[in-house]
């Protein structure tokens, strides 16, 4: 087994070259075998090439005779050999009946006879001659009528040596190409699929198999090493974020306690508001960077209940947020992640508008969540940039408090993890609409 594995070429170039060489070699071997079995070493006497060659030779011998007696001797010898040929006067011939002609697969016979020097085929027939006959001019007053019956069936035409070689080589190339797709292309497709899904599926932690040609195995090993390095970097970032969360919240808590001791009401309220703003920005940044939401399992939830809960939370603190949509619609999502995404969008709306409406629409293959407000909207040239981390479209949406501009970035990241899309559009006459489209996961009830 090890010897066989060593003999197998490892590079893509040698494998493809070997497949082509094996295809051609096998095609030629099978073609030679079929030709020998079907035709033997010489073509049969009733094949179109043999019949055409016999007609040409006899005609040339008869026309080469110096006297009519010599021509009669040649014809007698030909008839004694079993070949039917009649010598008739041109006046005994009659025109071919309308529509009569040779089958299309006998055209090579006619072409071979016409191409011979000194042989002229007449478009006439001898009434007393054979059913399949070919009339050839002998001299100015006579013609030779040959029995041109052949086995010129269509399968004989397609089983000529040239056609056999092309057909069989094509079959072997096709079969070996299908095998090559499984042997060469399949490992490459697996590597591409693993590279595309890396970082998008929490369960995708298995190493990439290094099968297939040497180049693909090298790419798989490099990707596995890259995934290991990225995993180590993510672990370091997680530990760093935990340290930041602990080290920053402790002094913020002390500052809040000290601020509450300030006797001046206006100063105390301003300091507490600033501290709350800093803590909110810290939470927003940590939410954007941490990986907790990426590892959340998919589950089937009732989306109307989820959206109504989000709207109720904002209504409880005095915001005008309403839900519109069906009373029940079950979909497969990451519940906590989707709640965070919609909450960020609604929170962005209540900061810059008076009323916000969350609308749910469902189809068989996807759902749409639309969050609309009556704020100032966002210019078209900034609708893509607002999804960038730490970008705030202050020129379009009035700034109210702090924030690092990560709300929409987090929302888009969550939507894309669900395989969906998120887009912005201005309302008429004013306002902004945020549309989320999520494809079907496990299906809907």
SVG drawing of the C-alpha trace seen along z (x, -y; Angstrom):
<svg xmlns="http://www.w3.org/2000/svg" viewBox="-52 -74 59 92">
<polyline fill="none" stroke="black" stroke-width="0.4" points="0.0,0.0 2.8,-2.4 4.5,-1.7 1.3,-2.4 0.9,-5.7 4.5,-6.7 3.8,-6.0 0.7,-8.3 1.7,-11.8 1.3,-14.4 1.3,-17.7 -1.7,-19.0 0.3,-19.4 1.5,-15.8 -2.0,-14.5 -3.7,-16.4 -1.0,-15.3 -1.3,-11.7 -5.1,-11.8 -4.8,-13.1 -2.1,-10.5 -4.1,-7.6 -7.2,-8.8 -5.6,-8.8 -3.8,-5.5 -6.9,-3.7 -8.9,-5.2 -6.4,-4.0 -6.2,-0.5 -10.0,-0.1 -10.3,-1.5 -7.8,0.9 -9.5,3.8 -12.9,2.8 -11.6,2.2 -10.0,5.6 -13.1,7.3 -15.5,5.5 -13.5,5.2 -10.7,7.7 -7.5,7.0 -9.2,6.0 -12.5,4.3 -15.4,6.6 -16.2,7.0 -19.6,5.3 -18.4,2.2 -18.7,-1.1 -14.9,-1.6 -14.5,1.9 -17.5,1.5 -16.3,-1.9 -12.7,-0.6 -14.0,2.4 -16.1,0.2 -13.2,-2.2 -10.8,0.7 -13.1,2.5 -14.1,-0.7 -10.4,-1.7 -9.5,1.8 -12.4,1.9 -11.6,-1.6 -7.9,-0.7 -8.7,2.2 -7.4,1.5 -10.1,3.5 -13.8,4.4 -12.7,8.0 -10.2,7.3 -13.0,5.4 -15.3,8.4 -12.6,10.6 -12.2,8.3 -16.0,8.2 -16.2,12.0 -13.5,12.5 -15.2,10.1 -18.5,11.8 -16.8,15.2 -15.4,13.7 -19.0,13.1 -19.3,9.4 -22.4,8.4 -21.7,5.8 -23.7,5.2 -22.5,3.5 -25.4,1.6 -25.9,-1.0 -26.7,-4.5 -30.0,-4.4 -31.1,-1.6 -30.8,-3.8 -33.6,-6.0 -33.5,-9.1 -33.7,-8.6 -37.3,-8.9 -38.1,-12.1 -37.0,-12.1 -34.9,-9.0 -31.4,-9.2 -28.8,-7.5 -29.2,-7.3 -27.1,-9.9 -24.8,-7.3 -23.7,-6.1 -22.4,-9.5 -18.8,-8.5 -19.0,-5.7 -20.2,-8.1 -17.6,-10.7 -14.8,-8.0 -16.0,-6.9 -16.4,-10.5 -12.9,-11.4 -11.2,-8.6 -9.6,-9.8 -11.4,-8.8 -14.6,-7.6 -17.9,-9.4 -21.1,-8.6 -24.2,-9.0 -27.5,-10.1 -29.4,-7.4 -30.6,-3.9 -30.9,-0.5 -34.5,0.8 -33.3,4.5 -30.4,3.9 -30.1,4.5 -32.2,2.6 -29.1,0.7 -27.1,-0.1 -24.4,-2.6 -24.1,-3.6 -20.7,-4.6 -19.8,-5.8 -17.6,-3.4 -17.4,-5.3 -19.5,-7.6 -22.1,-4.9 -21.9,-2.4 -22.1,-2.4 -21.3,0.1 -24.1,0.9 -22.7,2.2 -24.5,3.8 -23.8,1.2 -25.5,2.9 -23.5,2.3 -23.9,2.7 -23.6,-1.1 -25.8,-1.4 -25.4,-4.5 -23.7,-2.5 -21.0,-1.5 -20.4,-5.1 -20.1,-6.1 -17.9,-3.1 -15.1,-4.1 -11.7,-4.0 -11.4,-7.8 -14.9,-8.2 -14.1,-5.4 -10.9,-7.0 -12.5,-10.4 -15.6,-8.9 -13.7,-6.5 -11.1,-9.0 -13.9,-11.5 -15.6,-9.0 -12.4,-8.1 -11.5,-11.8 -15.1,-12.5 -15.0,-9.6 -11.5,-10.4 -12.5,-14.1 -15.4,-13.2 -12.9,-11.2 -10.5,-14.1 -13.2,-16.4 -13.6,-14.1 -9.9,-13.5 -8.4,-17.0 -11.2,-19.6 -13.2,-18.2 -10.4,-18.8 -9.9,-22.3 -13.6,-23.0 -13.5,-21.7 -10.6,-24.1 -12.5,-27.0 -15.7,-26.2 -13.8,-25.9 -12.0,-29.2 -15.3,-30.9 -17.1,-29.6 -14.2,-30.4 -15.4,-32.8 -19.0,-32.6 -20.0,-29.3 -19.2,-28.7 -19.3,-25.0 -16.7,-25.1 -13.7,-24.2 -12.5,-21.1 -9.2,-21.3 -9.2,-21.3 -8.4,-17.9 -5.1,-18.0 -6.1,-15.4 -5.7,-15.7 -2.6,-17.0 0.4,-18.4 -0.4,-22.1 -3.9,-21.7 -2.5,-20.0 0.0,-22.9 -2.9,-25.4 -4.9,-23.4 -1.9,-23.3 -1.4,-27.0 -5.1,-27.7 -5.0,-25.5 -2.0,-27.3 -3.7,-30.7 -6.8,-29.6 -4.7,-28.6 -3.0,-32.0 -6.3,-33.8 -7.8,-31.7 -4.9,-32.6 -5.4,-36.3 -9.1,-36.1 -8.3,-34.4 -5.8,-37.2 -8.4,-39.8 -11.0,-38.1 -8.7,-38.2 -7.8,-41.8 -11.4,-42.8 -12.1,-41.1 -9.3,-43.0 -10.5,-46.3 -14.0,-45.7 -12.8,-45.0 -10.1,-47.7 -12.3,-50.5 -15.5,-49.8 -13.8,-49.9 -12.6,-53.5 -15.9,-54.5 -17.8,-53.1 -15.5,-55.1 -16.1,-58.3 -19.8,-57.8 -19.8,-57.4 -17.6,-60.5 -19.8,-62.4 -22.9,-61.6 -21.2,-63.4 -21.0,-66.7 -23.4,-69.1 -24.0,-71.3 -27.0,-69.7 -26.2,-71.0 -22.6,-69.9 -23.5,-66.5 -26.0,-65.8 -23.6,-66.8 -20.9,-64.5 -23.2,-61.6 -24.5,-62.1 -20.9,-62.1 -20.1,-59.0 -23.2,-57.3 -22.2,-58.3 -18.7,-56.9 -20.0,-53.6 -22.5,-53.4 -19.7,-53.9 -17.6,-51.3 -20.4,-48.8 -21.1,-49.5 -17.4,-49.0 -17.2,-45.7 -20.4,-44.4 -19.0,-45.1 -15.6,-43.4 -16.6,-40.3 -17.4,-37.0 -20.2,-35.9 -23.0,-36.4 -21.1,-34.5 -21.2,-31.3 -25.0,-31.5 -26.9,-28.5 -29.7,-28.8 -33.2,-28.3 -36.8,-28.7 -38.4,-31.8 -41.7,-33.7 -40.5,-36.9 -43.6,-39.0 -43.1,-38.3 -39.4,-39.2 -40.2,-42.5 -43.0,-43.4 -40.7,-42.8 -38.2,-45.2 -40.8,-47.9 -42.3,-47.5 -38.8,-48.1 -38.6,-51.5 -42.3,-52.4 -41.6,-51.8 -39.0,-54.6 -41.3,-57.0 -40.5,-56.5 -43.1,-56.2 -42.2,-52.8 -44.9,-50.6 -45.0,-47.2 -46.9,-46.2 -47.1,-42.8 -48.5,-39.3 -49.4,-37.9 -47.3,-34.7 -44.4,-33.9 -41.8,-31.3 -38.3,-31.6 -34.9,-30.1 -32.5,-32.8 -30.0,-33.6 -32.4,-35.2 -30.0,-37.2 -28.0,-38.4 -31.1,-39.4 -32.5,-41.2 -29.3,-43.2 -29.4,-44.1 -33.0,-45.3 -32.5,-47.1 -29.6,-49.0 -31.6,-50.1 -34.6,-51.2 -32.3,-53.0 -30.7,-54.8 -34.2,-55.8 -35.5,-57.1 -32.3,-59.3 -33.1,-61.2 -36.9,-60.9 -40.2,-61.3 -41.9,-58.0 -40.5,-54.6 -42.4,-51.8 -41.1,-48.2 -42.9,-46.2 -42.6,-42.5 -43.4,-40.9 -43.1,-37.2 -42.8,-35.1 -42.2,-31.5 -38.4,-32.0 -37.6,-35.1 -38.7,-37.7 -38.4,-41.4 -38.0,-43.5 -38.5,-47.3 -37.7,-49.9 -39.0,-53.3 -38.8,-56.7 -39.8,-60.3 -36.3,-61.8 -34.2,-63.8 -33.0,-60.8 -29.5,-60.1 -28.1,-61.4 -27.7,-58.8 -23.9,-59.2 -23.6,-58.3 -25.9,-55.3 -23.1,-52.8 -20.6,-54.7 -22.9,-54.6 -22.3,-50.9 -18.6,-51.4 -17.3,-51.1 -16.8,-54.4 -18.5,-56.5 -21.3,-58.9 -23.3,-60.8 -23.7,-63.9 -24.4,-66.1 -27.5,-64.1 -28.7,-62.9 -28.7,-65.3 -26.2,-64.1 -27.8,-63.4 -25.3,-62.1 -22.2,-60.1 -21.8,-56.7 -19.0,-55.5 -21.2,-54.9 -21.1,-51.1 -24.9,-50.4 -25.4,-49.9 -22.1,-48.1 -23.1,-45.6 -26.5,-45.2 -25.1,-44.5 -22.6,-42.0 -25.4,-40.1 -27.6,-40.2 -24.8,-39.0 -24.1,-36.1 -27.7,-35.1 -27.1,-35.2 -29.3,-38.3 -28.9,-41.8 -29.6,-45.2 -30.2,-48.5 -31.2,-52.1 -33.7,-54.3 -35.2,-57.7 -39.0,-58.0 -41.3,-60.4 -41.6,-63.2 -39.1,-62.7 -37.6,-59.9 -35.5,-56.8 -36.3,-53.2 -33.9,-50.4 -34.8,-47.1 -33.5,-43.7 -34.0,-40.7 -33.4,-37.2 -33.5,-34.0 -35.2,-30.9 -33.1,-28.7 -34.7,-25.5 -38.1,-26.8 -41.1,-28.4 -44.2,-27.1"/>
</svg>
